[in-house]
Amino acid sequence: MPIEVKMAKLSPTMESGQMVRWLVKVGDKVQEGQTLAEVQTDKAIMPMESFDEGVVAVLDVKEGDDIQLGQRVMVLATKGESVEEVASKYGGSKAPAAPPAKSEAASAPANVEASSPPAAPAKLEAAPAGSNGHSSAVAPATTGHDAPGRAGERVKSTPLARKIAAAANLDLSLVPPSGPGGRVIRRDVEEFLSQGGATRARGAARVAVPGASSSAALAVPSIERIPLSRIRATIAKRMGQAKREAPDIHLVIDVQLDAVLTLREKLNKQLEAEKIKLSVNDFVTKAVAMALRRHPEMNAHFTEEAILRHAAVNIGIAVALDQGLIVPVLKNADQLGLKEIRQGTEALATAARTGKLTPDQLSGGTFTISNLGMFGIKQFDAILNLPEVGILAVGAAEKRPVIQGNQLTIGTLMTLTLTADHRALDGADAARFLQTLKGFLDDPATMLL
């Protein structure tokens, strides 16, 4: 019996995904545990593995398509079954493993006749001026399935495609269609805009001004529309939620790093043979882990029913990617030495940048550290990573005047800013945590006690 492969939950907070790349094609034999595809979730690009064996008969989605949880993405023919018969029974929508670049019509489903490429853009007539006094090169969306095109033609399009085009002031007749029956679909509009189509469309469109010669025609102003990636959309949702729901408090403290830098230099010499180089952030992570162990009220999650204090100290390390911020988790950080912390954070950062983080590495965090010191940022406020009740913002280490005794000297200082959820703890609780953290970093030998 054919096996329908459906979209499973690849991360704890995943609600939907986007097909990034198929790693198999129709006719390929797959084994249990084999990676079938790469899917963009709200966290990262995750591998989608097979739980069964069989031969690929149908690929239901193309690269770039959005996928809902539970949606069928492929069908496997099992032993003794004909791939052709299974494909015929299940629709035969065989998505190509890699759609040809810039060939929109070729990406139409195999059982649908692809439409011919649209003709070159015709000169656009000026539309009546709206209430804002400006003319538009795009007619308003209609309630039917088509949108007005060139010379009174109707451009077949989906409602969402028309909505996006209207927001970008884009003439749909300029967009190559790839949908069933030659329809322009949402992905066509987004790809056209992302490839600079918005600028080309507006550059080709001239708005006639009553009483003025054609040489005085005004070019329609252009904008760049950048569709939200899943990571960016998730960041927007979660950060907005944190600022709306959590009454946060911010406490700032300076720590002197001279003792840390001296110890770091000594330990790095001992670790040269292992090619391990400790960073200041490793000492900060170690100090935070030790401080969380002493202050369990900071190592917690807030829920509407209760405050959940965690026995395990799992520290999220914020990593900046081109797509957005991601927070892999260093598990049981309070039980790790400095060398293990360095190795663990390096492994997480590498996996994040190569899109190879596992769901386990992206879940279970109890506290987060965000470091912008490498950019020369002295101090900043980080936004809570709910449901965690605390996040530490780490600034740059820099030389500053320091008074020791009655003497003015120069020391290396760093500014730390703690953001805490006032629903779960009070300012005094957060202050005591920062005092302990400062003590560990001012004198790192105390972390051994």
LUMBAZA-191728 format. One line per field, with one value per residue (C-alpha): residue number from 1; x, y, z. Coordinates in steps of 0.1 Angstrom, whole numbers, always signed. Layout:
<atoms>
num = c(NUM  ...)
X = c(X  ...)
Y = c(Y  ...)
Z = c(Z  ...)
</atoms>
This chain:
<atoms>
num = c(1  2  3  4  5  6  7  8  9  10  11  12  13  14  15  16  17  18  19  20  21  22  23  24  25  26  27  28  29  30  31  32  33  34  35  36  37  38  39  40  41  42  43  44  45  46  47  48  49  50  51  52  53  54  55  56  57  58  59  60  61  62  63  64  65  66  67  68  69  70  71  72  73  74  75  76  77  78  79  80  81  82  83  84  85  86  87  88  89  90  91  92  93  94  95  96  97  98  99  100  101  102  103  104  105  106  107  108  109  110  111  112  113  114  115  116  117  118  119  120  121  122  123  124  125  126  127  128  129  130  131  132  133  134  135  136  137  138  139  140  141  142  143  144  145  146  147  148  149  150  151  152  153  154  155  156  157  158  159  160  161  162  163  164  165  166  167  168  169  170  171  172  173  174  175  176  177  178  179  180  181  182  183  184  185  186  187  188  189  190  191  192  193  194  195  196  197  198  199  200  201  202  203  204  205  206  207  208  209  210  211  212  213  214  215  216  217  218  219  220  221  222  223  224  225  226  227  228  229  230  231  232  233  234  235  236  237  238  239  240  241  242  243  244  245  246  247  248  249  250  251  252  253  254  255  256  257  258  259  260  261  262  263  264  265  266  267  268  269  270  271  272  273  274  275  276  277  278  279  280  281  282  283  284  285  286  287  288  289  290  291  292  293  294  295  296  297  298  299  300  301  302  303  304  305  306  307  308  309  310  311  312  313  314  315  316  317  318  319  320  321  322  323  324  325  326  327  328  329  330  331  332  333  334  335  336  337  338  339  340  341  342  343  344  345  346  347  348  349  350  351  352  353  354  355  356  357  358  359  360  361  362  363  364  365  366  367  368  369  370  371  372  373  374  375  376  377  378  379  380  381  382  383  384  385  386  387  388  389  390  391  392  393  394  395  396  397  398  399  400  401  402  403  404  405  406  407  408  409  410  411  412  413  414  415  416  417  418  419  420  421  422  423  424  425  426  427  428  429  430  431  432  433  434  435  436  437  438  439  440  441  442  443  444  445  446  447  448  449)
X = c(+0  +14  +28  +17  +45  +31  +48  +59  +68  +105  +109  +89  +72  +68  +34  +43  +73  +88  +103  +139  +154  +144  +172  +153  +134  +107  +120  +146  +146  +146  +155  +143  +162  +173  +171  +144  +145  +155  +126  +127  +110  +105  +138  +162  +166  +159  +163  +131  +138  +119  +103  +96  +112  +99  +103  +94  +62  +49  +64  +34  +53  +79  +109  +98  +63  +48  +38  +13  +17  +1  +1  +11  +44  +52  +40  +61  +54  +61  +75  +57  +39  +43  +55  +35  +3  +8  +15  -16  -38  -24  -25  +9  +19  +56  +75  +109  +138  +153  +130  +148  +159  +139  +116  +82  +60  +81  +74  +37  +24  +29  -8  -15  -7  +18  +8  +28  +52  +35  +43  +65  +50  +27  +26  +3  -24  -28  -54  -78  -62  -72  -81  -44  -40  -16  -23  -17  -3  -24  -61  -78  -82  -115  -136  -133  -104  -89  -72  -72  -42  -30  -55  -84  -71  -78  -48  -56  -44  -51  -66  -34  -13  -35  -33  +5  +7  -17  +4  +35  +18  +26  +10  +2  +5  +42  +45  +52  +26  +34  +1  -26  -41  -16  -26  -3  +2  +16  +51  +53  +47  +72  +99  +92  +96  +126  +144  +139  +107  +91  +117  +115  +77  +76  +104  +84  +52  +47  +18  +3  -4  -34  -23  +13  +34  +47  +82  +70  +55  +64  +79  +60  +82  +96  +98  +115  +93  +111  +89  +94  +114  +100  +127  +121  +83  +89  +113  +87  +59  +79  +96  +62  +47  +75  +71  +33  +30  +61  +66  +104  +130  +165  +195  +230  +263  +300  +325  +363  +378  +415  +416  +396  +420  +451  +436  +424  +459  +474  +448  +451  +488  +480  +454  +475  +482  +445  +439  +413  +412  +390  +370  +358  +323  +332  +340  +307  +288  +305  +298  +261  +257  +272  +251  +219  +226  +228  +197  +171  +145  +163  +165  +128  +99  +68  +33  -1  -6  +28  +65  +85  +120  +143  +169  +189  +208  +204  +218  +207  +235  +222  +237  +233  +226  +218  +183  +179  +187  +187  +192  +208  +209  +240  +226  +237  +261  +267  +283  +307  +343  +356  +370  +337  +318  +341  +337  +300  +293  +316  +297  +263  +274  +288  +256  +235  +254  +253  +216  +223  +208  +187  +153  +170  +196  +169  +148  +149  +166  +162  +182  +197  +229  +231  +266  +271  +305  +323  +306  +319  +285  +291  +256  +222  +189  +179  +143  +131  +130  +97  +89  +123  +124  +159  +183  +218  +231  +269  +287  +323  +353  +372  +398  +384  +396  +392  +396  +414  +418  +426  +445  +432  +443  +432  +413  +394  +356  +325  +289  +263  +225  +200  +164  +141  +104  +88  +59  +82  +106  +114  +142  +160  +161  +176  +201  +213  +218  +239  +260  +268  +277  +299  +317  +325  +339  +358  +375  +371  +388  +357  +339  +360  +346)
Y = c(+0  +34  +55  +92  +112  +142  +173  +166  +190  +197  +222  +227  +259  +250  +258  +257  +254  +262  +236  +247  +218  +183  +158  +131  +129  +108  +73  +74  +46  +58  +41  +46  +75  +90  +128  +136  +174  +205  +226  +261  +263  +292  +284  +272  +250  +215  +181  +161  +124  +93  +70  +44  +27  +29  +45  +82  +83  +118  +150  +172  +205  +224  +242  +275  +263  +268  +236  +232  +206  +174  +184  +156  +163  +131  +96  +64  +33  +2  -32  -46  -14  +5  +41  +51  +36  +52  +86  +83  +74  +102  +129  +126  +161  +154  +185  +189  +185  +218  +241  +258  +293  +321  +297  +303  +286  +254  +250  +245  +210  +182  +176  +213  +230  +257  +292  +310  +337  +371  +396  +425  +452  +476  +513  +518  +544  +566  +555  +580  +599  +586  +606  +612  +630  +603  +580  +543  +519  +491  +489  +478  +441  +427  +402  +376  +353  +377  +411  +437  +434  +451  +466  +453  +417  +398  +384  +351  +354  +343  +367  +367  +374  +404  +416  +415  +431  +459  +466  +469  +489  +462  +455  +417  +415  +419  +388  +354  +329  +294  +284  +261  +273  +301  +318  +342  +329  +345  +329  +344  +379  +375  +362  +389  +416  +400  +399  +437  +434  +462  +486  +474  +476  +511  +522  +510  +527  +564  +583  +609  +642  +661  +691  +681  +667  +631  +644  +658  +625  +615  +582  +562  +561  +526  +507  +475  +448  +421  +392  +381  +349  +324  +333  +370  +365  +344  +370  +397  +377  +367  +400  +418  +393  +399  +437  +435  +408  +411  +441  +440  +456  +465  +465  +476  +468  +471  +442  +445  +418  +422  +390  +371  +383  +372  +338  +335  +341  +315  +288  +295  +288  +254  +247  +256  +219  +212  +243  +256  +293  +305  +338  +363  +352  +317  +331  +351  +319  +300  +328  +331  +293  +294  +324  +307  +278  +301  +320  +295  +323  +335  +300  +298  +301  +322  +307  +321  +293  +290  +299  +269  +267  +244  +221  +220  +252  +254  +287  +300  +316  +342  +338  +364  +350  +367  +354  +367  +359  +323  +309  +274  +260  +249  +222  +217  +246  +247  +212  +222  +235  +264  +241  +223  +255  +268  +235  +235  +270  +267  +235  +253  +284  +263  +242  +274  +290  +258  +252  +219  +225  +197  +203  +194  +221  +247  +238  +237  +270  +284  +317  +336  +355  +381  +396  +426  +434  +423  +452  +477  +482  +494  +487  +477  +462  +428  +417  +387  +353  +342  +321  +326  +353  +367  +376  +391  +417  +417  +448  +454  +450  +483  +503  +527  +548  +528  +539  +513  +524  +561  +556  +563  +535  +520  +487  +466  +469  +455  +466  +439  +446  +422  +422  +404  +396  +416  +391  +364  +382  +416  +441  +429  +394  +405  +428  +399  +378  +405  +410  +373  +374  +404  +387  +357  +378  +403  +373  +341  +319  +321  +300  +271  +273)
Z = c(+0  -9  +20  +23  +38  +57  +72  +107  +135  +131  +160  +192  +180  +144  +129  +92  +70  +36  +13  +8  -12  -22  -17  -36  -69  -84  -89  -61  -36  +0  +32  +68  +84  +51  +47  +21  +21  +39  +54  +67  +100  +124  +139  +112  +81  +94  +77  +70  +75  +62  +86  +59  +29  -6  -40  -45  -67  -61  -48  -38  -32  -51  -36  -22  -14  +20  +39  +68  +96  +85  +48  +24  +8  -10  -17  -16  -36  -16  -26  -56  -65  -98  -94  -124  -110  -76  -92  -113  -83  -61  -86  -103  -92  -96  -84  -99  -75  -87  -107  -136  -126  -141  -159  -142  -168  -167  -130  -135  -124  -149  -155  -162  -195  -189  -201  -227  -215  -214  -241  -235  -213  -233  -225  -196  -197  -167  -142  -127  -98  -63  -33  -26  -59  -73  -102  -100  -127  -111  -111  -78  -72  -82  -64  -91  -100  -126  -124  -152  -175  -207  -231  -211  -209  -177  -158  -141  -105  -70  -44  -24  -54  -63  -27  -26  -61  -51  -19  -41  -68  -93  -126  -126  -164  -160  -138  -154  -141  -129  -113  -127  -160  -163  -131  -113  -77  -46  -52  -87  -73  -45  -68  -94  -67  -51  -85  -89  -108  -88  -100  -136  -136  -123  -146  -176  -164  -171  -157  -180  -164  -179  -199  -199  -227  -227  -221  -188  -177  -141  -133  -107  -75  -67  -35  -26  -11  +9  +19  +55  +59  +84  +109  +106  +109  +140  +155  +149  +165  +196  +202  +199  +223  +248  +248  +250  +277  +299  +322  +321  +343  +333  +356  +346  +362  +353  +358  +358  +335  +343  +364  +337  +310  +330  +336  +300  +287  +310  +301  +264  +265  +281  +255  +225  +217  +215  +193  +217  +224  +252  +247  +273  +264  +277  +311  +310  +301  +329  +354  +344  +348  +383  +392  +380  +402  +432  +421  +409  +406  +375  +360  +354  +330  +337  +328  +336  +362  +378  +378  +367  +382  +363  +379  +346  +336  +299  +284  +251  +231  +206  +171  +144  +109  +76  +79  +115  +151  +163  +198  +201  +236  +256  +279  +315  +313  +350  +348  +320  +323  +303  +276  +272  +271  +243  +223  +229  +218  +188  +177  +182  +163  +134  +132  +132  +104  +83  +90  +107  +142  +156  +173  +206  +202  +197  +227  +265  +272  +307  +303  +273  +267  +239  +231  +209  +223  +191  +173  +198  +215  +250  +264  +252  +264  +252  +248  +269  +252  +266  +286  +301  +329  +322  +294  +298  +273  +271  +259  +247  +270  +270  +288  +313  +343  +376  +412  +433  +468  +464  +432  +397  +373  +340  +339  +314  +321  +306  +310  +316  +313  +328  +315  +339  +339  +367  +368  +380  +402  +418  +412  +444  +431  +398  +416  +438  +407  +391  +422  +422  +385  +390  +419  +397  +368  +391  +407  +385  +410  +431  +405  +417  +453)
</atoms>
